[in-house]
Amino acid sequence: MSAKDNRSLDEIEKDIARNRDDLAATIDELAFRVKPANVAKRQVDEAKTFVDRTARNTDGSLRLEVVGPAVGAVVLLVALAVYNRVRG
């Protein structure tokens, strides 16, 4: 017989309670992970990290070969929007 076969009723009840608590904690963690606000925050954090890694050198300075064209594209889009608004 194994050690589990010789457990008392009290030990079995404690095991069940412990398993129930573990399951409840797991469910709470899953609910937290899939909450839309938490998912959105994680995605925003990942996007910020990506942009920071892409736009900055290891010493923290801006990478002009990346940032320059991006700023130029934004300026161009704003100019086109203003042009279309004035014209139309």
N, CA, C and O atoms as CSV, one atom per row, in Angstrom:
chain,resi,resn,atom,element,x,y,z
A,1,MET,N,N,0.832,-1.195,0.000
A,1,MET,CA,C,0.000,0.000,0.000
A,1,MET,C,C,0.874,1.255,0.000
A,1,MET,O,O,1.923,1.299,0.642
A,2,SER,N,N,0.431,2.245,-0.714
A,2,SER,CA,C,1.197,3.478,-0.760
A,2,SER,C,C,0.835,4.371,0.414
A,2,SER,O,O,-0.136,4.120,1.127
A,3,ALA,N,N,1.624,5.409,0.604
A,3,ALA,CA,C,1.386,6.336,1.717
A,3,ALA,C,C,0.055,7.051,1.558
A,3,ALA,O,O,-0.591,7.380,2.553
A,4,LYS,N,N,-0.368,7.297,0.313
A,4,LYS,CA,C,-1.636,7.994,0.088
A,4,LYS,C,C,-2.831,7.147,0.522
A,4,LYS,O,O,-3.873,7.682,0.900
A,5,ASP,N,N,-2.677,5.830,0.466
A,5,ASP,CA,C,-3.781,4.946,0.855
A,5,ASP,C,C,-4.032,4.975,2.358
A,5,ASP,O,O,-5.119,4.611,2.806
A,6,ASN,N,N,-3.052,5.398,3.138
A,6,ASN,CA,C,-3.170,5.390,4.591
A,6,ASN,C,C,-3.514,6.756,5.160
A,6,ASN,O,O,-3.408,6.955,6.370
A,7,ARG,N,N,-3.921,7.701,4.326
A,7,ARG,CA,C,-4.234,9.033,4.814
A,7,ARG,C,C,-5.537,9.019,5.593
A,7,ARG,O,O,-6.449,8.242,5.311
A,8,SER,N,N,-5.597,9.895,6.573
A,8,SER,CA,C,-6.829,10.022,7.358
A,8,SER,C,C,-7.810,10.912,6.606
A,8,SER,O,O,-7.444,11.576,5.637
A,9,LEU,N,N,-9.029,10.919,7.052
A,9,LEU,CA,C,-10.065,11.754,6.446
A,9,LEU,C,C,-9.664,13.225,6.536
A,9,LEU,O,O,-9.880,13.988,5.594
A,10,ASP,N,N,-9.085,13.620,7.659
A,10,ASP,CA,C,-8.653,15.000,7.851
A,10,ASP,C,C,-7.569,15.377,6.840
A,10,ASP,O,O,-7.600,16.481,6.296
A,11,GLU,N,N,-6.613,14.486,6.578
A,11,GLU,CA,C,-5.556,14.748,5.601
A,11,GLU,C,C,-6.122,14.873,4.191
A,11,GLU,O,O,-5.693,15.723,3.411
A,12,ILE,N,N,-7.085,14.019,3.876
A,12,ILE,CA,C,-7.725,14.090,2.556
A,12,ILE,C,C,-8.472,15.404,2.393
A,12,ILE,O,O,-8.400,16.031,1.336
A,13,GLU,N,N,-9.188,15.829,3.430
A,13,GLU,CA,C,-9.924,17.098,3.375
A,13,GLU,C,C,-8.963,18.279,3.215
A,13,GLU,O,O,-9.248,19.216,2.470
A,14,LYS,N,N,-7.824,18.232,3.915
A,14,LYS,CA,C,-6.829,19.303,3.781
A,14,LYS,C,C,-6.247,19.326,2.376
A,14,LYS,O,O,-6.016,20.394,1.809
A,15,ASP,N,N,-6.010,18.137,1.814
A,15,ASP,CA,C,-5.514,18.045,0.430
A,15,ASP,C,C,-6.504,18.660,-0.543
A,15,ASP,O,O,-6.125,19.415,-1.438
A,16,ILE,N,N,-7.770,18.330,-0.361
A,16,ILE,CA,C,-8.822,18.870,-1.232
A,16,ILE,C,C,-8.883,20.393,-1.098
A,16,ILE,O,O,-8.982,21.097,-2.103
A,17,ALA,N,N,-8.827,20.903,0.122
A,17,ALA,CA,C,-8.880,22.352,0.344
A,17,ALA,C,C,-7.672,23.032,-0.296
A,17,ALA,O,O,-7.808,24.085,-0.919
A,18,ARG,N,N,-6.491,22.432,-0.141
A,18,ARG,CA,C,-5.279,23.006,-0.736
A,18,ARG,C,C,-5.385,23.013,-2.269
A,18,ARG,O,O,-5.024,23.995,-2.918
A,19,ASN,N,N,-5.880,21.914,-2.832
A,19,ASN,CA,C,-6.050,21.845,-4.288
A,19,ASN,C,C,-7.073,22.865,-4.773
A,19,ASN,O,O,-6.906,23.466,-5.835
A,20,ARG,N,N,-8.128,23.054,-3.995
A,20,ARG,CA,C,-9.162,24.038,-4.352
A,20,ARG,C,C,-8.560,25.442,-4.351
A,20,ARG,O,O,-8.819,26.233,-5.258
A,21,ASP,N,N,-7.759,25.747,-3.333
A,21,ASP,CA,C,-7.112,27.063,-3.263
A,21,ASP,C,C,-6.149,27.263,-4.427
A,21,ASP,O,O,-6.105,28.342,-5.017
A,22,ASP,N,N,-5.375,26.227,-4.762
A,22,ASP,CA,C,-4.450,26.309,-5.896
A,22,ASP,C,C,-5.201,26.550,-7.198
A,22,ASP,O,O,-4.784,27.360,-8.025
A,23,LEU,N,N,-6.308,25.842,-7.374
A,23,LEU,CA,C,-7.121,26.005,-8.587
A,23,LEU,C,C,-7.712,27.414,-8.653
A,23,LEU,O,O,-7.731,28.034,-9.716
A,24,ALA,N,N,-8.193,27.917,-7.514
A,24,ALA,CA,C,-8.763,29.269,-7.485
A,24,ALA,C,C,-7.695,30.305,-7.836
A,24,ALA,O,O,-7.971,31.256,-8.567
A,25,ALA,N,N,-6.479,30.125,-7.320
A,25,ALA,CA,C,-5.395,31.066,-7.628
A,25,ALA,C,C,-5.046,31.012,-9.113
A,25,ALA,O,O,-4.781,32.044,-9.728
A,26,THR,N,N,-5.046,29.822,-9.682
A,26,THR,CA,C,-4.756,29.671,-11.109
A,26,THR,C,C,-5.821,30.354,-11.954
A,26,THR,O,O,-5.503,31.042,-12.924
A,27,ILE,N,N,-7.063,30.166,-11.593
A,27,ILE,CA,C,-8.168,30.795,-12.333
A,27,ILE,C,C,-8.081,32.318,-12.218
A,27,ILE,O,O,-8.291,33.025,-13.203
A,28,ASP,N,N,-7.776,32.825,-11.025
A,28,ASP,CA,C,-7.623,34.267,-10.841
A,28,ASP,C,C,-6.498,34.816,-11.718
A,28,ASP,O,O,-6.642,35.876,-12.325
A,29,GLU,N,N,-5.376,34.091,-11.782
A,29,GLU,CA,C,-4.253,34.521,-12.609
A,29,GLU,C,C,-4.626,34.525,-14.083
A,29,GLU,O,O,-4.270,35.455,-14.808
A,30,LEU,N,N,-5.334,33.506,-14.534
A,30,LEU,CA,C,-5.771,33.456,-15.935
A,30,LEU,C,C,-6.727,34.594,-16.247
A,30,LEU,O,O,-6.627,35.225,-17.299
A,31,ALA,N,N,-7.653,34.854,-15.336
A,31,ALA,CA,C,-8.604,35.953,-15.544
A,31,ALA,C,C,-7.865,37.284,-15.626
A,31,ALA,O,O,-8.215,38.139,-16.440
A,32,PHE,N,N,-6.850,37.464,-14.792
A,32,PHE,CA,C,-6.059,38.693,-14.815
A,32,PHE,C,C,-5.321,38.835,-16.143
A,32,PHE,O,O,-5.266,39.921,-16.719
A,33,ARG,N,N,-4.755,37.730,-16.623
A,33,ARG,CA,C,-3.983,37.781,-17.872
A,33,ARG,C,C,-4.837,38.095,-19.084
A,33,ARG,O,O,-4.357,38.762,-20.001
A,34,VAL,N,N,-6.082,37.645,-19.129
A,34,VAL,CA,C,-6.907,37.843,-20.321
A,34,VAL,C,C,-7.832,39.052,-20.224
A,34,VAL,O,O,-8.585,39.332,-21.157
A,35,LYS,N,N,-7.781,39.771,-19.101
A,35,LYS,CA,C,-8.594,40.979,-18.967
A,35,LYS,C,C,-8.169,41.965,-20.057
A,35,LYS,O,O,-6.981,42.265,-20.176
A,36,PRO,N,N,-9.101,42.469,-20.844
A,36,PRO,CA,C,-8.750,43.334,-21.984
A,36,PRO,C,C,-7.831,44.497,-21.633
A,36,PRO,O,O,-6.920,44.810,-22.400
A,37,ALA,N,N,-8.046,45.135,-20.505
A,37,ALA,CA,C,-7.191,46.268,-20.126
A,37,ALA,C,C,-5.755,45.806,-19.897
A,37,ALA,O,O,-4.811,46.509,-20.257
A,38,ASN,N,N,-5.588,44.631,-19.303
A,38,ASN,CA,C,-4.242,44.114,-19.049
A,38,ASN,C,C,-3.560,43.682,-20.348
A,38,ASN,O,O,-2.358,43.877,-20.524
A,39,VAL,N,N,-4.340,43.097,-21.248
A,39,VAL,CA,C,-3.792,42.701,-22.551
A,39,VAL,C,C,-3.337,43.947,-23.306
A,39,VAL,O,O,-2.249,43.964,-23.882
A,40,ALA,N,N,-4.161,44.978,-23.303
A,40,ALA,CA,C,-3.821,46.226,-23.998
A,40,ALA,C,C,-2.566,46.854,-23.393
A,40,ALA,O,O,-1.692,47.321,-24.124
A,41,LYS,N,N,-2.472,46.868,-22.063
A,41,LYS,CA,C,-1.297,47.445,-21.408
A,41,LYS,C,C,-0.035,46.677,-21.793
A,41,LYS,O,O,1.000,47.284,-22.067
A,42,ARG,N,N,-0.115,45.346,-21.816
A,42,ARG,CA,C,1.053,44.545,-22.208
A,42,ARG,C,C,1.471,44.855,-23.644
A,42,ARG,O,O,2.660,44.960,-23.943
A,43,GLN,N,N,0.480,45.001,-24.532
A,43,GLN,CA,C,0.802,45.301,-25.925
A,43,GLN,C,C,1.420,46.684,-26.073
A,43,GLN,O,O,2.355,46.863,-26.853
A,44,VAL,N,N,0.913,47.655,-25.339
A,44,VAL,CA,C,1.488,49.006,-25.380
A,44,VAL,C,C,2.920,48.972,-24.857
A,44,VAL,O,O,3.812,49.585,-25.443
A,45,ASP,N,N,3.140,48.255,-23.755
A,45,ASP,CA,C,4.496,48.142,-23.206
A,45,ASP,C,C,5.447,47.480,-24.202
A,45,ASP,O,O,6.587,47.915,-24.360
A,46,GLU,N,N,4.977,46.430,-24.871
A,46,GLU,CA,C,5.806,45.751,-25.869
A,46,GLU,C,C,6.112,46.678,-27.044
A,46,GLU,O,O,7.232,46.684,-27.553
A,47,ALA,N,N,5.121,47.462,-27.477
A,47,ALA,CA,C,5.337,48.395,-28.583
A,47,ALA,C,C,6.345,49.471,-28.188
A,47,ALA,O,O,7.219,49.829,-28.978
A,48,LYS,N,N,6.221,49.989,-26.959
A,48,LYS,CA,C,7.171,51.004,-26.488
A,48,LYS,C,C,8.585,50.438,-26.440
A,48,LYS,O,O,9.543,51.101,-26.836
A,49,THR,N,N,8.706,49.217,-25.955
A,49,THR,CA,C,10.019,48.579,-25.889
A,49,THR,C,C,10.597,48.395,-27.285
A,49,THR,O,O,11.782,48.642,-27.508
A,50,PHE,N,N,9.763,47.961,-28.225
A,50,PHE,CA,C,10.223,47.768,-29.607
A,50,PHE,C,C,10.708,49.092,-30.204
A,50,PHE,O,O,11.783,49.159,-30.800
A,51,VAL,N,N,9.909,50.131,-30.036
A,51,VAL,CA,C,10.283,51.440,-30.594
A,51,VAL,C,C,11.565,51.939,-29.939
A,51,VAL,O,O,12.447,52.472,-30.613
A,52,ASP,N,N,11.663,51.765,-28.626
A,52,ASP,CA,C,12.856,52.227,-27.924
A,52,ASP,C,C,14.095,51.486,-28.408
A,52,ASP,O,O,15.141,52.099,-28.625
A,53,ARG,N,N,13.984,50.166,-28.580
A,53,ARG,CA,C,15.129,49.380,-29.073
A,53,ARG,C,C,15.484,49.755,-30.508
A,53,ARG,O,O,16.655,49.759,-30.886
A,54,THR,N,N,14.462,50.070,-31.304
A,54,THR,CA,C,14.688,50.392,-32.706
A,54,THR,C,C,15.259,51.794,-32.872
A,54,THR,O,O,16.130,52.011,-33.715
A,55,ALA,N,N,14.779,52.745,-32.081
A,55,ALA,CA,C,15.119,54.156,-32.277
A,55,ALA,C,C,16.326,54.613,-31.474
A,55,ALA,O,O,16.808,55.727,-31.680
A,56,ARG,N,N,16.829,53.784,-30.563
A,56,ARG,CA,C,17.942,54.214,-29.712
A,56,ARG,C,C,19.122,53.252,-29.804
A,56,ARG,O,O,18.961,52.043,-29.969
A,57,ASN,N,N,20.305,53.832,-29.692
A,57,ASN,CA,C,21.525,53.040,-29.600
A,57,ASN,C,C,21.649,52.482,-28.182
A,57,ASN,O,O,20.866,52.833,-27.299
A,58,THR,N,N,22.617,51.628,-27.976
A,58,THR,CA,C,22.796,51.036,-26.644
A,58,THR,C,C,23.159,52.072,-25.596
A,58,THR,O,O,22.913,51.855,-24.410
A,59,ASP,N,N,23.743,53.200,-26.006
A,59,ASP,CA,C,24.084,54.250,-25.037
A,59,ASP,C,C,22.912,55.209,-24.777
A,59,ASP,O,O,23.045,56.151,-23.995
A,60,GLY,N,N,21.771,54.970,-25.429
A,60,GLY,CA,C,20.581,55.786,-25.208
A,60,GLY,C,C,20.391,56.914,-26.198
A,60,GLY,O,O,19.346,57.565,-26.193
A,61,SER,N,N,21.370,57.161,-27.044
A,61,SER,CA,C,21.234,58.236,-28.028
A,61,SER,C,C,20.328,57.786,-29.180
A,61,SER,O,O,20.208,56.597,-29.477
A,62,LEU,N,N,19.697,58.775,-29.814
A,62,LEU,CA,C,18.793,58.470,-30.922
A,62,LEU,C,C,19.565,57.986,-32.137
A,62,LEU,O,O,20.654,58.481,-32.430
A,63,ARG,N,N,19.005,57.030,-32.831
A,63,ARG,CA,C,19.583,56.542,-34.091
A,63,ARG,C,C,18.978,57.388,-35.214
A,63,ARG,O,O,17.849,57.145,-35.641
A,64,LEU,N,N,19.720,58.362,-35.680
A,64,LEU,CA,C,19.202,59.303,-36.666
A,64,LEU,C,C,18.847,58.629,-37.984
A,64,LEU,O,O,17.953,59.094,-38.691
A,65,GLU,N,N,19.535,57.534,-38.329
A,65,GLU,CA,C,19.222,56.843,-39.582
A,65,GLU,C,C,17.842,56.179,-39.524
A,65,GLU,O,O,17.277,55.828,-40.560
A,66,VAL,N,N,17.305,56.008,-38.321
A,66,VAL,CA,C,15.964,55.431,-38.160
A,66,VAL,C,C,14.948,56.530,-37.869
A,66,VAL,O,O,13.868,56.564,-38.458
A,67,VAL,N,N,15.306,57.425,-36.956
A,67,VAL,CA,C,14.372,58.469,-36.521
A,67,VAL,C,C,14.151,59.511,-37.613
A,67,VAL,O,O,13.030,59.990,-37.786
A,68,GLY,N,N,15.192,59.869,-38.348
A,68,GLY,CA,C,15.080,60.891,-39.394
A,68,GLY,C,C,14.012,60.572,-40.424
A,68,GLY,O,O,13.116,61.388,-40.641
A,69,PRO,N,N,14.077,59.410,-41.068
A,69,PRO,CA,C,13.034,59.072,-42.044
A,69,PRO,C,C,11.632,58.990,-41.428
A,69,PRO,O,O,10.648,59.347,-42.075
A,70,ALA,N,N,11.546,58.525,-40.193
A,70,ALA,CA,C,10.231,58.434,-39.544
A,70,ALA,C,C,9.644,59.826,-39.321
A,70,ALA,O,O,8.457,60.048,-39.559
A,71,VAL,N,N,10.476,60.761,-38.866
A,71,VAL,CA,C,10.016,62.140,-38.677
A,71,VAL,C,C,9.645,62.748,-40.029
A,71,VAL,O,O,8.638,63.447,-40.142
A,72,GLY,N,N,10.446,62.484,-41.038
A,72,GLY,CA,C,10.127,62.985,-42.376
A,72,GLY,C,C,8.793,62.470,-42.882
A,72,GLY,O,O,8.026,63.218,-43.490
A,73,ALA,N,N,8.512,61.196,-42.637
A,73,ALA,CA,C,7.241,60.624,-43.073
A,73,ALA,C,C,6.075,61.275,-42.345
A,73,ALA,O,O,5.037,61.540,-42.952
A,74,VAL,N,N,6.231,61.533,-41.063
A,74,VAL,CA,C,5.158,62.183,-40.296
A,74,VAL,C,C,4.930,63.601,-40.810
A,74,VAL,O,O,3.787,64.021,-40.990
A,75,VAL,N,N,5.997,64.326,-41.044
A,75,VAL,CA,C,5.871,65.697,-41.567
A,75,VAL,C,C,5.170,65.672,-42.924
A,75,VAL,O,O,4.307,66.509,-43.190
A,76,LEU,N,N,5.530,64.730,-43.775
A,76,LEU,CA,C,4.903,64.612,-45.082
A,76,LEU,C,C,3.409,64.320,-44.957
A,76,LEU,O,O,2.601,64.917,-45.669
A,77,LEU,N,N,3.042,63.419,-44.070
A,77,LEU,CA,C,1.619,63.095,-43.889
A,77,LEU,C,C,0.831,64.283,-43.357
A,77,LEU,O,O,-0.297,64.528,-43.784
A,78,VAL,N,N,1.427,65.021,-42.424
A,78,VAL,CA,C,0.755,66.212,-41.897
A,78,VAL,C,C,0.606,67.255,-43.007
A,78,VAL,O,O,-0.449,67.876,-43.129
A,79,ALA,N,N,1.627,67.450,-43.796
A,79,ALA,CA,C,1.558,68.415,-44.893
A,79,ALA,C,C,0.476,68.030,-45.898
A,79,ALA,O,O,-0.276,68.883,-46.370
A,80,LEU,N,N,0.403,66.730,-46.223
A,80,LEU,CA,C,-0.644,66.272,-47.147
A,80,LEU,C,C,-2.034,66.491,-46.564
A,80,LEU,O,O,-2.949,66.896,-47.281
A,81,ALA,N,N,-2.200,66.227,-45.277
A,81,ALA,CA,C,-3.507,66.431,-44.639
A,81,ALA,C,C,-3.893,67.904,-44.663
A,81,ALA,O,O,-5.040,68.243,-44.954
A,82,VAL,N,N,-2.947,68.772,-44.362
A,82,VAL,CA,C,-3.230,70.219,-44.388
A,82,VAL,C,C,-3.553,70.658,-45.810
A,82,VAL,O,O,-4.495,71.420,-46.025
A,83,TYR,N,N,-2.796,70.193,-46.761
A,83,TYR,CA,C,-3.016,70.532,-48.174
A,83,TYR,C,C,-4.421,70.101,-48.611
A,83,TYR,O,O,-5.143,70.875,-49.240
A,84,ASN,N,N,-4.800,68.880,-48.278
A,84,ASN,CA,C,-6.114,68.382,-48.664
A,84,ASN,C,C,-7.239,69.147,-47.976
A,84,ASN,O,O,-8.292,69.365,-48.574
A,85,ARG,N,N,-7.029,69.552,-46.736
A,85,ARG,CA,C,-8.043,70.306,-46.020
A,85,ARG,C,C,-8.217,71.700,-46.624
A,85,ARG,O,O,-9.341,72.178,-46.774
A,86,VAL,N,N,-7.097,72.354,-46.972
A,86,VAL,CA,C,-7.141,73.695,-47.540
A,86,VAL,C,C,-7.744,73.635,-48.939
A,86,VAL,O,O,-8.548,74.488,-49.313
A,87,ARG,N,N,-7.357,72.638,-49.695
A,87,ARG,CA,C,-7.800,72.498,-51.073
A,87,ARG,C,C,-9.252,72.049,-51.164
A,87,ARG,O,O,-9.974,72.465,-52.070
A,88,GLY,N,N,-9.677,71.217,-50.248
A,88,GLY,CA,C,-11.004,70.609,-50.379
A,88,GLY,C,C,-11.968,71.222,-49.495
A,88,GLY,O,O,-13.133,70.826,-49.482
